Amino acid sequence: MDLEARSLQPNVKAVLLAKLREYKSDLNNLKSEHKRLASANSNQAARDDLLESGMADAMSVSANQRGRLMMSTERLNESSDRIKESIRTMRETEELGVSILQDLHQQRQSLLHANDTVFLLLKVPYRHHLLTGKFEGKDEKEINEERRKKEQVKEIKMLF
C-alpha cells in the first residue's frame, strides 16, 4: 500500500500517506496490546472484548468501502450515460450534415440545368434558322466557337 500511495498524485499522495501512517500506528498499538494480553494470560472476557471491538472496526471499514464502491459505480454510470448522449448527438449531427450536402447537390444540379437552359436559349437565332431557313444572328461557326469556349469555362469551374 505504501508503494501504491507514493505513486499517486501529490495532493492525494499526502492524504493517503498520512492515513497509512495512522493505520500502521494503530496496527503497532494493537500488536503490542495483543502481546500484553497474550503474555499476561488474562481472562477470556478481555480477549472476547478485544475480538468484538476488532470485528466492529472491520464491519465499519467494510461498510465504508461499500459506500465508496457504490459512489464510484454511480459516477461510472453517469459517465456512461453522458457518453451515450454524446454519441446520439454526434449521429444526429452527421445525419443533418448528410441531408444538407444532399440538398446542396440538388441545388447545384438545378443551377447547372438552369445554366444549360439559358445557354440553349441564347442560341435561338440559330435554331430559328434551322426551322425557317432564314438566318438571323450568328453563323454555325461562331456558335460552335462560343459553345467550345463555354465548355472550357465549365471545365475550369469544375476544377475549383
PyMOL commands that set and color helices and strands:
alter all, ss='L'
color gray80, all
select helices_A, chain A and resi 2-6+10-40+44-122+124-132+140-159
alter helices_A, ss='H'
color red, helices_A
deselect
rebuild
show_as cartoon
